[in-house]
Amino acid sequence: MANTSYRIISKITIFFHLYVATTLAFHIPVTNSRKLQRSTLHVSSNTSSGKTRAPPRTGFAQQILNFALETPLWKHVLVPQARDTMVKTAESNGIPWVSSKDWIQRNSKIQEFQDYSVPDYYRRSFHAYEDGNLCWDAAWEVEIASCSVGARNFPKYGSSGEDAFRGSFDSALEQAGATVPANGKILDMGSGTGMSTRRLAKKFPRASSIQGIDLSPYFIEIGKELLRLEPNSFHEGGPWVSSISNDERICYVVGDAANTEMPSESFDVVNLQFVLHELPDDVAMCVVEEAIRLLKPNGQLWICEMDFESPAYAAQRANALLFALIRATEPYLDVYAESISDLFRFIKSKSSSVTVVPATGRHYALVATKPNSEANAPCRFNDLRFNEIGEYRVEDTHLKVWERKEESS
């Protein structure tokens, strides 16, 4: 029986390599189809809130997979092999993973962080890191992995794929009505090492301050170091995956986005980019509520996220084996996918207007405006993700799992 189980688990390795080698940073590609109708994906707005959990995955094959993911084979064999595959894939796509990590590692001030605490959910393994975001490796590699995934998923742009990916959210937010007033204050929740924070500062030069907050002191420390070091990208002969200029308007703090302890109505914009899918749904609601508390009247909440109501991600989730592997490194992804409609309803209940726009064939951008009074006027909700015949408005250009870069051109 042990030998049979090992052979089955070994076959699973193939799927695992395809997953981790392309998705440590974001997501895995499955389909280019836009044909799946919205009616099969969209949860009715009349669905009751509360226990919004995905149905359990069952069956013998699922039990074998669960067993594999709980054994040392996962940690000591599959993860190292898959990470090696991802590094090699990055290098083949022109991303200098090894040299970039070596540079930031040599220039980091290694320290042990004392007297800080995080919620229990945050201590789980994330993105194939045993300690999740609470380790130096995750902080050193997050921007490199992000750049690598961009190149893999957007081959048309080569090693600049990550910039094209994030640029699609810039455009979608603008289409949804995102604005920053002169001398406005921006809070970037879940800022990580500052990829989104720095981009906000560059895009909105009239903002007076851009503050990043993250639970990981490792990420915050690397974010500060990158501003201090001001590296050029490898495109310009530099050592890093992007060019960074220090901006005195940017500051980073370690803190909990669900309970920032910051004054109410102190920001004009609160940004949540690729954060909510990494949270339990009750925590996600708390983070959104905290964001709205921090907004000034008429301030805006911006959300950029994965859209499991898109045909591409819906098809991915329907593949039980593949999605189980994803959930092994994204432990709250199924809960997030199941609770999107409740999240939208909650945001509507706190806003005077909400606009949702597709950013890619798999992602949305949302702009919600905080009311300027306690008046209970109905929220204006504008969902632009689907066309009149139920198709997703943006073509899915991600490579399929089995595709190679040259096959897509």
ABEGO torsion letter per residue (X at the ends): XAAAAAAAAAAAAAAAAAAAAAAAABBBBABABAABBAAAABBBAABBBEBBBBBBBBEAAAAAAAAAAABAAAAAAAAAAAAAAAAAAAAAAGBBAAAAAAAAAAABBBBBBBGBBBBAAAABBBGGBAAEABBAAAAAAAAAAAAAAAAAABAAAEAAAAAAAAAAAAAAAAAAGBBBBBGBBBBBBGAEAGAAAAAAAAABAABABBBBBBABAAAAAAAAAAAAAGBBBAAAGBABABBBBBBAABBBBBBBAABAGBBBGABABBBBBGAAAABBAAAAAAAAAAAAAABBBGBBBBBBBBBAABAAAAAAAABAAAAAAAAAABAAAAAAAAAAAAAAAAAAAABABBBBBBABAABBBBBBBBBABABBBBBBBBBAABBAAGBBABBBABBBAABBAAAAX
